């Protein structure tokens, strides 16, 4: 995605535009007005007297609004503009609204023609880069001074309705205003763009269900103010962290959305533009990382994913009883089952991670009622690990897609086709058992045992889960360890042979606790060694592996959330200084992205480039990257719930100086945490 696109959003409703506010969508430029997994505007062009407008400045006061200061043509230092335009854009009441103000700088009244060209391709988000011919019909019509753009395919119907407060000449391609503005005067109008998801009776399917999406701009401002006031306050001697923290809170607020099933609760959407929808892995891990700020996100995520938990065997959707979904899409392809995301269950990690989140949420908040409410869902998830996850009946979690046409080949968090590979580059057969899946399963069993003993009142079940976890740890450290290399294999292939590539996945093993203490130091040495650590963070795949590419999505880039979990794992095994090195690198990188960490950035050496290189199509804002900052602060301050208390054990690198986090919410009420770098601590 282009780095210079201007973004405004409210959950899964968002607008991406050029710096002058125009929208001109192409496969390489995913601009548009998006809602309900569909692009409702693909063309939105403002001209004055036929001239395109050029931006002088863009101001983004909040995540849901932007202001563009524009002049016709290309401004120069020696020609004064005779007219200028202020373009105020906001998401309000579940719609996209734009107020245009045209300023006449001439000393006499002047006539102007203001034109807005509008159009929509109604493309599903996932199809933007690979457009295909429409299976339905487009229509355009003017009606009572409004323009209606529509698309219909059988019972599937979407409409964009454009209306204006000032009278306009409306045609099927846009709106035209012929205005006379007094000398040094102004003219203004407000244009509203609504997205409609229509039933056969003509009613928007969300009208009665989705009240939260109807919040006006002043309500959004009030909500953001309340969100920031309720969030823990951070101060740090290193201003880069303070700025990144503030940006993380604001972006996390913007990414909250209410699914149709739970209209009064908010869970995190994964990111813009590709995954502004219900997800499993991203919502779980974002909620887990954000516990020190917003525990309520975890409650909504657990509830939503529990409602949609797999119940049957469905090859098309890769669904199995007890399995937690990967994502839920509402676009045309999903609606007509050309794609399986309605919902899709093609991930093997979301199910154990569901149990991990349920336990961590209860530990952090003391909300035993919710932990009891979702006992059956957690038990079903644990059964899935034992039954459907264990394809080979050897105690490991494997994956192999049921949908061989459109299902995901790789079903861990590195789900691109080339992500799981041998060091020489060739790809293993299926099924595959990646190493981090075993760590997640181990952690889920341990946490399930705690819940069974302390919350569900089932000590026998707890004992069984603990035995299974202990056995898994022993076998894993035997079968996945590459003694000659000193690290764990990325995976086992279809015949049980270790897949020997060196990857960041081994850091997740530390986070889950499955690594034998005697092997932790060797794993850490590789994670912080020059092949994996770029200076900004740990690469997804190490230099020297045949498929390594610093601009490869899962084969060489640096992912902030990946690094946050690795840092937490280092801390868990006592490698506090090394955790600080990773935290410093990731936070330092944020300064080069206007404090907004993207989904991923390139794995080039820090010494070579001097700055982190942007990955071209990364989601931004991205919920996992946004919450990574929160997780890193938790790691630096050593925040860990124990019973009714929050333990604080800081280990702060010198560059951070003093770090204060005040009013941390949890079962203890509110608590402060303060950490100061030791004089002998070198980052």
Residue pairs with C-beta under 8 A, 6 or more apart in sequence:
1 16
1 30
1 272
1 273
1 616
1 617
1 618
1 619
1 620
2 29
3 614
4 18
4 19
5 16
5 17
5 18
5 31
6 16
6 17
6 18
6 19
6 21
6 58
6 60
6 66
6 68
7 14
7 15
7 16
7 63
7 272
7 620
7 621
8 14
8 15
8 60
8 63
8 64
8 65
8 66
8 89
8 90
8 91
9 15
9 63
9 64
9 91
9 254
9 255
9 272
9 276
9 621
10 63
10 64
10 91
10 213
10 215
10 220
10 254
10 257
11 213
11 254
11 255
11 256
11 257
11 258
11 266
11 269
11 276
12 34
12 35
12 36
12 37
12 257
12 269
12 276
12 277
13 34
13 35
13 91
13 94
13 96
13 195
13 213
13 257
14 33
14 34
14 91
14 272
14 273
14 276
15 23
15 32
15 33
15 34
15 41
15 89
15 91
15 96
16 23
16 30
16 31
16 32
16 34
16 272
16 273
17 23
17 31
17 44
17 89
18 24
18 31
19 55
19 58
19 68
20 46
20 52
20 53
20 54
20 55
20 68
20 70
21 44
21 46
21 53
21 55
21 66
21 68
21 70
21 87
21 89
21 98
22 44
22 45
22 46
22 52
22 53
23 31
23 32
23 33
23 41
23 42
23 43
23 44
23 45
24 31
24 43
24 45
25 31
25 32
25 39
25 42
25 43
25 121
25 128
27 128
27 129
27 130
27 131
28 129
30 128
30 129
30 273
31 42
32 39
32 40
32 41
32 42
32 128
32 273
33 39
33 40
33 41
33 44
33 96
33 160
33 193
33 195
34 40
34 125
34 273
34 276
35 94
35 195
35 197
36 158
36 195
36 197
36 206
36 330
37 124
37 125
37 276
37 277
37 329
37 330
37 331
37 334
38 122
38 123
38 124
38 125
38 158
38 195
38 330
38 331
38 332
39 120
39 121
39 122
39 123
39 124
39 125
39 128
40 120
40 122
40 149
40 158
40 160
40 193
40 195
41 96
41 118
41 119
41 120
41 160
41 193
42 119
42 120
42 121
42 123
43 117
43 118
43 119
43 120
44 116
44 117
44 118
45 52
45 116
45 117
46 53
46 70
46 85
46 87
46 100
46 114
46 115
46 116
47 53
47 72
47 114
47 115
47 117
48 72
48 83
48 85
48 102
48 112
48 113
48 114
48 115
49 72
49 112
49 113
50 113
50 115
51 72
51 73
52 72
52 73
53 70
53 71
53 72
53 85
53 87
54 70
54 71
54 72
54 73
54 74
54 75
55 68
55 69
55 70
56 69
56 70
56 71
56 75
56 84
57 68
57 69
58 66
58 67
58 68
58 69
59 66
59 67
59 69
60 66
60 67
61 67
62 220
62 221
62 224
62 250
63 224
63 250
63 251
63 253
63 254
64 90
64 91
64 92
64 217
64 220
64 254
65 88
65 89
65 90
65 91
65 217
66 88
66 89
66 90
67 86
67 87
67 88
67 89
68 85
68 86
68 87
68 89
69 84
69 85
69 86
70 84
70 85
70 86
70 87
71 81
71 83
71 84
71 85
72 81
72 83
75 81
80 105
81 105
82 104
82 105
82 106
82 110
83 102
83 103
83 104
83 105
83 106
83 110
83 112
84 102
84 103
84 105
85 100
85 101
85 102
85 103
86 100
86 101
86 103
87 98
87 99
87 100
87 101
88 98
88 99
88 100
88 101
89 96
89 97
89 98
89 99
90 96
90 97
90 98
90 217
91 97
91 217
91 220
92 215
92 216
92 217
92 220
93 214
93 215
93 216
94 194
94 195
94 206
94 210
94 213
94 214
94 215
95 192
95 193
95 194
95 195
96 192
96 193
96 194
96 195
97 190
97 191
97 192
97 193
97 217
98 190
98 191
98 193
99 188
99 189
99 190
99 191
100 114
100 188
100 189
100 190
100 191
101 186
101 187
101 188
102 112
102 114
102 179
102 181
102 186
102 187
102 188
103 181
103 185
103 186
104 110
104 112
104 181
104 182
104 183
104 184
104 185
104 186
104 187
105 184
106 183
106 184
107 183
107 184
108 183
109 180
109 181
109 182
109 183
109 185
110 180
110 181
110 183
111 178
111 179
111 180
112 178
112 179
112 180
112 181
112 187
113 176
113 177
113 178
114 176
114 177
114 179
114 187
115 174
115 175
115 176
115 177
116 174
116 175
116 176
116 191
117 173
117 174
118 147
118 149
118 160
118 162
118 173
118 174
118 175
119 149
119 173
120 149
120 151
120 160
121 131
122 134
122 138
122 151
122 158
122 332
123 131
124 329
124 331
124 332
124 333
124 334
125 273
125 274
125 276
125 277
125 329
125 331
126 274
126 329
126 331
126 333
126 339
126 341
127 331
127 333
128 273
134 151
134 153
135 153
135 332
135 336
136 151
136 152
136 153
136 154
136 156
136 332
137 151
137 152
137 153
138 149
138 150
138 151
139 148
139 149
139 150
139 151
139 152
140 147
140 148
140 149
140 150
140 172
140 173
141 147
141 148
141 150
141 172
142 148
142 170
142 171
142 172
145 163
145 164
145 167
145 168
145 170
146 161
146 162
146 163
146 164
146 170
147 161
147 162
147 163
147 170
147 171
147 172
147 174
147 175
148 159
148 160
148 161
148 162
149 159
149 160
149 161
149 162
150 157
150 158
150 159
150 160
151 157
151 158
151 159
152 158
153 332
153 336
155 200
156 332
156 335
156 336
157 197
157 198
157 200
158 195
158 196
158 197
158 198
159 195
159 196
159 198
160 193
160 194
160 195
160 196
161 193
161 194
161 196
162 175
162 191
162 192
162 193
162 194
163 191
163 192
163 194
164 175
164 189
164 190
164 191
164 192
165 189
165 190
165 191
166 177
166 187
166 188
166 189
166 190
167 177
168 175
168 176
168 177
168 189
169 175
169 176
169 177
169 178
170 176
175 191
177 187
177 189
179 187
181 187
196 204
197 204
197 205
197 206
197 330
198 204
198 205
199 205
205 260
206 213
206 260
209 260
209 263
210 258
210 260
210 263
211 263
211 264
212 258
212 263
212 264
212 266
213 258
215 223
223 253
224 250
224 253
227 249
227 253
227 294
228 249
228 250
228 253
230 665
231 249
231 293
231 294
232 292
232 293
232 661
232 662
232 663
232 664
232 665
233 660
233 661
233 662
233 663
234 241
234 242
234 245
234 633
234 659
234 660
234 661
234 662
235 242
235 658
235 659
235 660
236 242
236 245
236 656
236 657
236 658
236 659
236 660
237 656
237 657
237 658
237 659
238 587
238 655
238 656
238 657
240 587
240 588
240 590
240 591
240 595
241 587
241 629
241 633
241 656
241 659
243 590
243 591
243 595
244 587
244 590
244 591
244 595
244 597
244 629
245 629
245 630
245 633
246 595
247 590
247 594
247 595
247 596
247 626
248 597
248 626
248 627
248 629
248 630
249 293
251 596
251 621
251 626
252 268
252 286
252 290
252 293
252 294
252 297
252 623
252 626
252 627
254 621
255 268
255 269
255 270
255 271
255 621
255 623
255 626
256 266
256 267
256 268
256 269
256 297
257 266
257 267
257 268
257 269
257 276
258 264
258 265
258 266
258 267
259 267
259 278
259 304
259 328
261 304
261 307
261 308
262 300
262 303
262 304
262 307
265 296
265 299
265 300
265 303
265 304
266 296
266 297
266 300
267 278
267 283
267 287
267 297
267 300
267 301
267 304
268 282
268 283
268 286
268 287
268 290
268 297
268 301
268 623
268 627
269 275
269 276
269 277
269 278
269 279
269 283
269 623
270 276
270 277
270 279
270 282
270 283
270 286
270 327
270 619
270 622
270 623
270 624
271 282
271 599
271 619
271 620
271 621
271 622
271 623
271 624
271 625
272 619
272 620
272 621
272 622
273 619
274 617
274 619
275 282
275 327
275 619
277 327
277 328
277 329
277 330
278 304
278 308
278 325
278 327
278 328
278 343
279 326
279 327
279 328
280 305
280 324
280 325
280 326
280 327
280 347
280 350
280 353
280 354
281 326
281 347
281 349
281 350
281 353
281 413
282 623
282 624
283 301
283 304
283 305
283 623
284 301
284 305
284 324
284 350
284 353
284 354
284 356
284 357
285 353
285 561
285 565
285 624
285 627
286 297
286 301
286 623
286 624
286 626
286 627
287 297
287 298
287 301
287 302
287 357
287 361
288 298
288 353
288 356
288 357
288 360
288 361
289 561
289 564
289 624
289 627
289 628
289 630
289 631
289 634
290 297
290 298
290 627
290 630
291 298
291 360
291 361
291 364
291 365
291 666
292 364
292 630
292 633
292 634
292 639
292 661
292 664
292 665
292 666
293 630
293 665
295 361
295 364
295 365
295 367
295 665
295 666
298 357
298 360
298 361
299 361
299 367
299 370
301 357
302 354
302 357
302 358
302 361
302 370
302 374
303 370
303 374
305 324
305 325
305 350
305 354
306 354
306 374
306 377
308 325
308 328
308 343
309 322
309 323
309 324
309 325
309 377
309 380
309 381
310 319
310 320
310 321
310 322
310 323
310 324
310 325
310 345
310 384
311 319
311 321
312 319
312 321
313 319
313 320
313 321
314 345
314 402
315 402
315 403
316 337
316 340
316 402
316 403
317 340
317 342
317 343
317 344
317 345
317 346
317 403
318 326
318 340
318 344
318 345
318 346
318 401
318 402
318 403
318 407
318 408
318 411
319 345
320 345
320 384
320 388
321 380
321 383
321 384
321 388
322 351
322 380
322 381
322 382
322 383
322 384
322 387
322 388
323 345
323 350
323 351
323 381
323 384
323 388
324 345
324 347
324 350
324 351
324 353
324 354
324 381
325 343
325 344
325 345
325 350
326 341
326 343
326 344
326 345
326 346
326 347
326 350
326 408
326 411
327 341
327 343
327 344
328 341
328 342
328 343
328 344
329 339
329 341
329 342
329 343
329 344
331 339
332 338
333 339
334 340
334 341
334 342
335 342
338 406
339 406
340 346
340 403
340 406
340 407
344 407
346 401
346 403
346 407
346 408
346 411
347 408
347 411
347 412
347 415
348 389
348 397
348 398
348 399
348 411
348 412
348 437
349 411
349 412
349 413
349 436
349 437
349 440
351 381
351 384
351 385
351 389
351 444
352 381
352 385
352 397
352 437
352 440
352 441
352 443
352 444
353 440
353 444
354 377
354 378
354 381
355 378
355 381
355 382
355 444
355 447
355 448
355 451
356 440
356 443
356 444
356 447
358 370
358 371
358 374
358 378
358 447
358 451
359 371
359 447
359 448
359 450
359 451
360 447
361 367
361 370
361 371
362 368
362 370
362 371
362 451
362 455
363 641
364 641
364 666
364 667
365 666
365 667
366 644
366 666
366 667
368 455
371 451
371 455
371 456
372 455
372 456
375 451
375 455
375 456
378 448
378 451
379 448
381 444
382 444
382 445
382 448
382 465
385 397
385 441
385 444
385 445
386 468
389 397
389 398
389 399
389 437
389 441
390 396
390 397
390 398
391 398
391 399
391 400
391 431
392 398
392 431
392 433
392 496
394 496
395 468
395 471
395 472
395 475
396 433
396 437
396 438
396 441
396 472
396 475
396 476
396 492
397 433
397 437
397 438
397 440
397 441
398 431
398 432
398 433
399 410
399 411
399 412
399 430
399 431
399 432
399 433
399 434
399 437
400 430
400 431
400 432
401 407
401 408
401 409
401 411
401 430
408 415
409 415
409 417
409 430
410 416
410 417
410 419
410 420
410 432
412 419
412 420
412 434
412 436
412 437
412 505
413 436
413 562
414 420
414 434
414 503
414 505
414 540
414 554
415 554
416 553
416 554
416 555
417 427
418 427
418 547
418 552
418 554
418 555
419 540
419 553
419 554
419 555
420 427
420 428
420 432
420 434
420 490
420 491
420 499
420 501
421 427
421 428
421 490
421 499
421 501
421 541
421 545
421 546
421 547
421 555
422 428
422 499
422 500
422 501
422 546
423 500
423 501
423 502
423 544
423 545
423 546
424 546
425 545
425 546
425 547
428 491
428 493
428 494
428 497
428 499
429 493
429 494
429 495
430 494
431 494
432 491
432 492
432 493
432 494
432 499
433 491
433 492
434 490
434 491
434 505
435 476
435 480
435 488
435 489
435 490
435 491
435 505
435 506
435 508
435 509
436 505
436 508
436 509
436 512
438 472
438 476
438 480
438 509
438 514
439 476
439 508
439 509
439 511
439 512
439 513
439 514
440 508
440 512
441 472
442 469
442 472
442 473
442 476
442 512
442 513
442 514
443 512
443 513
443 514
445 465
445 466
445 468
445 469
445 472
446 465
446 466
446 469
446 513
448 462
448 465
449 461
449 462
449 463
449 465
449 466
449 469
450 462
452 458
452 459
452 461
452 462
452 465
453 459
453 462
472 514
473 514
473 516
476 514
477 514
477 515
477 516
477 519
479 492
479 496
479 498
480 488
480 489
480 492
480 498
481 488
481 489
481 519
482 488
482 489
482 498
482 500
485 500
485 502
486 522
486 523
486 525
486 526
487 502
487 506
487 522
487 523
487 526
488 505
488 506
488 509
488 515
488 519
488 523
489 498
489 499
489 500
489 501
490 499
490 500
490 501
490 502
490 503
490 505
491 498
491 499
492 498
492 499
493 499
501 541
501 542
501 545
501 547
502 526
502 531
502 532
502 541
502 542
502 544
502 545
503 532
503 540
503 541
503 542
503 545
504 527
504 532
504 538
504 539
504 540
504 541
504 559
504 562
504 563
504 566
506 523
506 526
506 527
507 523
507 527
507 538
507 562
507 563
507 565
507 566
507 569
507 570
508 562
508 565
508 566
508 569
509 515
509 523
509 569
510 520
510 523
510 524
510 566
510 569
510 570
510 572
510 573
511 565
511 566
511 568
511 569
511 572
512 569
513 572
515 523
515 573
517 573
520 573
520 574
520 575
521 575
524 570
524 573
524 575
524 578
526 532
526 542
527 533
527 538
527 566
527 570
527 578
528 578
528 581
528 582
530 543
531 542
531 543
531 544
532 538
532 539
532 542
532 543
533 539
533 581
533 582
533 585
534 550
534 558
534 585
534 603
534 604
534 605
534 606
535 585
535 605
535 606
535 607
536 558
536 585
536 586
536 588
536 589
536 601
536 606
536 612
537 558
537 559
537 560
537 562
537 563
537 582
537 585
537 586
537 589
538 558
538 562
538 563
538 566
538 582
539 548
539 550
539 556
539 557
539 558
539 603
540 552
540 554
540 555
540 556
540 557
540 558
540 559
540 562
540 600
540 603
541 547
541 548
541 552
541 554
541 555
541 556
542 548
543 556
545 555
547 555
548 555
548 556
549 555
549 556
550 556
550 557
550 602
550 603
550 604
550 613
551 557
551 602
551 603
551 613
551 615
551 616
553 600
553 615
556 602
556 603
557 600
557 601
557 602
557 603
557 615
558 586
558 589
558 600
558 601
558 602
558 603
558 612
559 599
559 600
559 624
559 625
560 586
560 589
560 597
560 598
560 599
560 600
560 624
560 625
560 628
560 629
561 624
561 625
561 627
561 628
561 631
563 582
563 585
563 586
563 628
563 632
564 586
564 627
564 628
564 629
564 631
564 632
564 635
565 631
566 582
567 579
567 582
567 583
567 631
567 632
567 635
568 579
568 631
568 634
568 635
570 576
570 578
570 579
570 582
571 579
571 635
571 638
571 651
576 638
576 651
577 651
577 653
577 681
577 682
577 683
579 635
579 636
579 651
580 636
580 651
580 652
580 653
580 681
580 683
581 653
581 683
582 632
583 632
583 635
583 636
583 653
584 653
584 655
584 656
584 683
585 606
586 597
586 628
586 629
586 632
587 629
587 632
589 597
589 601
589 612
590 596
590 597
590 629
592 611
592 612
593 601
593 612
593 614
593 620
596 620
596 621
596 626
597 622
597 625
597 626
597 628
597 629
598 614
598 615
598 618
598 619
598 620
598 622
598 625
599 615
599 618
599 619
599 620
599 622
599 624
599 625
600 615
600 618
601 612
601 613
601 614
601 615
601 618
602 612
602 613
602 614
602 615
604 612
604 613
606 612
619 625
633 659
633 661
636 650
636 651
636 652
636 653
636 656
636 659
636 675
637 648
637 649
637 650
637 652
637 659
637 661
637 673
637 674
637 675
638 647
638 648
638 649
638 650
638 651
638 675
639 646
639 647
639 648
639 664
639 673
640 646
640 647
640 649
641 647
641 666
641 667
641 668
644 667
644 668
645 668
646 664
646 666
646 668
646 671
646 673
648 671
648 673
648 674
648 675
650 659
650 673
650 674
650 675
650 676
651 675
651 681
652 658
652 659
652 675
652 676
652 677
652 678
652 681
653 677
653 681
653 682
653 683
654 677
654 678
654 679
654 681
654 682
654 683
655 677
655 683
656 675
656 677
656 683
657 676
657 677
658 674
658 675
658 676
658 677
659 674
659 675
659 676
660 672
660 673
660 674
661 672
661 673
661 674
662 672
663 670
663 671
663 672
664 670
664 671
664 672
664 673
